[in-house]
Amino acid sequence: METSKFLVYYQDANYDDPFTPEQISEYTKGHIDHLRDMDSTGILFFCGLLKGDEKGMLILNAKTQEEAEGHVLRDPFIANKCYKTYLIYEIAEANAGNNFLSDT
């Protein structure tokens, strides 16, 4: 089974729970370690923050949406509820090789 790309959108930063500076540091380090691990195994295609907002996004290589979600659930930012919600979308990649998904 081939891999697809999945857009993961982290939203709704959790300001309701009082995280200590130590927790924030621990979760941030864990999040970066998780990104590095996914990058080294070819799972992470791209990641970044949305400027002017406290939302983040990842593009993951995975066989299924469930597999992509498994990677998301292991992220300390999600496991520790630093973000209240996340969304996952499978990407229909448009490029010159598929005529940008055009039938014409």
Secondary structure as UniProt FT lines:
FT   STRAND          4..13
FT   HELIX           21..40
FT   TURN            41..42
FT   STRAND          44..49
FT   TURN            51..52
FT   STRAND          56..62
FT   HELIX           65..73
FT   HELIX           76..79
FT   TURN            80..81
FT   STRAND          83..91
FT   HELIX           96..101
//
